Amino acid sequence: MVGAGLATAGAAFQSLFSNPLATPDTLGVTAGASVGAVIAMLLSLPILGVQLVSLLFGIVAVGLTMLIARQRGRSSIVMLVLAGVVVAALANAGPSVLKLVADPNDKLPQITYWLMGSLAGADMGNIAIGAPLVLVGVGIIFVLRWRLNVLALGDDEAKASGTNVRAMRITIIIAATLVTASSVSMCGQVGWIGLLVPHCARMLCGSNNRLVVPTSILLGASFLVVIDALSRSVSASEIPISVLTAFVGAPVFIVLLRRTGGTAV
């Protein structure tokens, strides 16, 4: 579910922002969710409390990004991306500061390991909170996937086709935010899936989002299952997911860039 959700959110953002480097964290949701999780761990909240606080902070971070990007009642793509970079940078500084005051024998290892991502804590309680939001977000993007083709043409062309660009953009952003914040709250930071998988999907079926979105769902889910299996089996102790996704994702992404010349999107 997490792999499918992150891949779908990445595919939506890459089309929405017309940026092949867009990821589910483009608007700062992952960084905000991480701050919430670290605060909850310092307060010794139970795992469900960590998940809820993380989810709340992720949503707040995106809300702050959209507020900063809003000028004269409107938000441009460029302002959204720049505001997301600023909010993510501020939020990423939060865990670093909080680590300084964390107990080095208890809280600090817990925080560090959580930030690297793991599915080891998955249980029905966590899934009951996170799954509905992931399913709703993925469902919205799936239903509106053909609209992403229209939005990718640019604001003028999209308006000429009768699309309410502002409403559609906000809907896609909210859906992707719900998916990403919920995924991060369940298993911490999981990198590369939202960037790599949509590119692989486009390599297989072209740039039509009617095909890219469902292909990303299948590839993202399969990829994370394989990575999780490797993380639990290649060594005596479990390897954090983000470490393996980076080791696997970076070389694959380099190969894709060499084959396509950066034109996969």
N, C-alpha and C positions, 0 to 999 in steps of 0.2 A: 504493500500500500504506500509506504514512504517513497520507494523508488519510482513507482508510477506517478505519484503526486508531484515530486520534484521535477521529473522529466517533463510533465505536462506544463507546470508553471514556467519552466525554462523555455519551452517551445512557444508559449503564449507571449512571454516578455520579449523574446527575440523577434517575433513578428510585430508585436505592438510598438516596440521602440526602433524597429528596422536596424537592429544592432546585433551582429553575430556573437558579440561578447556578453550580451545580457544574460543574467542568471536569476534564479529566484530571489537572490539577495540584492538585486539592483536597487531596491527602494529601502534597504536597511532592515528588513524584517528579521533576518537571521541574527544580526548583531544585537538588535533590540531584544529578541527572545533569549539570547545568551546572557544578557545583563540580568533579565528577570530570573533566570534559572540560578545564576550565581548568588543573587541576593537571597533567594529562597533557600539555597543550601547553607548559606551563612546563618540563616535564621533557624536551621535544623528542621525545616518543614518536611513532611513525608513526601514520597515520590509523586503522589497525586497533587500535592500542593506545589511542588516544583513545576510540574507540568502546567498547572493553571496559571501560575504567576508568569512563567515563560511565555505562554500563549498570549496573555494580556499585554506584556511588554512588547512583544513582536507586533501586535496590532497597533499599539500606541506609536511605535517607531514609524510605521508606514503613515499613520495619520499625521504625525509631525512632518514627515517628508512632503506630503501633499499640501499641508498648510504653508510650509516654507515656499513651495513651488508656485503657490497661487498668487497671481498678480492681476489686479483689476478684474477679479472674478473668473479668471481663466488660468489654466496651467498648460504650458507647452511641454513637449517631449523633452527638450533640452533642459528645461528647468527642473523637471521631475528627476531626470538622471543625475544632474548636478546636486540637487537637494538630497537625493539618495546617497550619493558619495559622502556628502558632509555628515549626514545623520549616522551613516554606518561608521565613519571615522570616529565620531564622538562616542558612539555606543561601544565600539571595539576597545576604546580606552577604559571603559568602565570595568570590565573583568580584570584588566591588568592592575588597576588601582585596588580593586577588592581583594585580589590575590595577596597584596601586601599586608592586609590585616587578617587574612585567614590563618587558622591554626595549621602550621606546617606539617603536623603529624596526623591530622584527621581531615580537615576541610580542604586543604590545598590539593592533596592527591585526588580527592573526589571531584573537585571542580575541574582540575586539569584533564582527568580521564573523560568526564562528561563532555567537555568542549571538543574532544577529539572524535566523538560520535561512537555509539554502540547500540546494538539491538538486544543486548543481554538483559536489559530490564523490561523487555516486552512482556506484558501480561494482560489479562482481560480487562483489568481496571484501567490501565493506560489506554488501551485500544478503545474502550467504551467512551472515553473523553475525546480522543483525537480522531478516531475513524469517521464520525459523522461530518466533521468539518472538512476532512480530506475528500470524502466522497461528494459532498455538496460542491466544493470548489472544482474538483475534476469534472463533475457532471455539468456545471455551468460552462466551463471552457469547452467541453466536448460538444455541447449543444450549439454553442456560438462559434465553433471552429471555422466555419465558412466566412464569418464576419471578420476574422483575422486576416483573411486574404484581402478584404476591402480596406481595412485599416492600414495594411502594409503599403497601399498605393499612395498614401499621403492624405492629409486633411482635406485638401480641396477636392480631390477625386472622390474621396469617401462621402463628402457632403453632397457632391453632385449626383451620387448614386442613391441619395435619400437616406443615408445612414446618420443617425444621431451620434456623432463622433464622441462628444463629451460623455454622454451616458454610457456608450459602449465601452469606452476606455476605462471609466470608473468601475464598471461591472467586471471587466477582465482583471483589473488591478485588485479589486476586493476578493475575487475568487482565488487568484494566485496567492494573495496574502494569507487567506484562510488555510490554504494547502500548506504553504511553507511554514507558517507559524506553528501549525499543529504538528507538522513533521518534526520540526526542530524541538518542540516541547516534548515529543515522545522519545527521541533518540539522540539529541544533541546535533552538532553541526556535521553535515554530510556533504562534502564538496564534490565537484566535478560532474555529478549526475545531471544537474540542471543545465550544464554547459555542453557536455559531451554527447549525451543521448539524443537531443534534438538534431544535432549535426549528423549523427549516424542515421537517424530517421530520414533526413533530407537526402542523404546519399542513396538510400534505398528507394524512396518514392517521390523525389522531387520537392518542390517548394509549396505544393498545394496543401494547406493546413487541414483540409478535410481528410487527408491521408496521414499527414505528419503527426497530428495529435494522437489518433489511436495507435499508430506505430510507436510513438514515444511512450505511451502507456505500457505497451507490452515489453518494449526494450528496457525501459527504466525498472520495471518490476523484476524482470529476469536478471538484469545486471546486478541489482542490489542483493538478490538472493544468492547469486554466485559469489559476490564479494563477501557477504556475511558467512557463507560456508567456508571460504578460504580463511577469513579472519579467525575462525574457531578451530581450524584444522592444521594450519601450516606451522604452528608452534605450540609449545606446552601451555602458554598463556594467550588469551585472546588479544589479537592486534586491533587497535582502533580502526573503525571503518574508513575514516578520512585518510588515514595513512595509506591504506591499500587502494582507495579510489584515486589518490594522487599518483601512486606508483603505476597503476594500470592506465588511468585516464590521460595523463600527460603524454606518454609515448604514442598512444592511439590518436590523440588530438594532433600531435605533430605529423603523424602519417596522413591524417585527413587533410591538414593544411598543405602538405607537399603534393598530394594528389589533386586537390581542387583549386589550389592557388588562392584560398580564402573566399571562394565563390559558392560555398555549399549552401549558403542561406539565400 
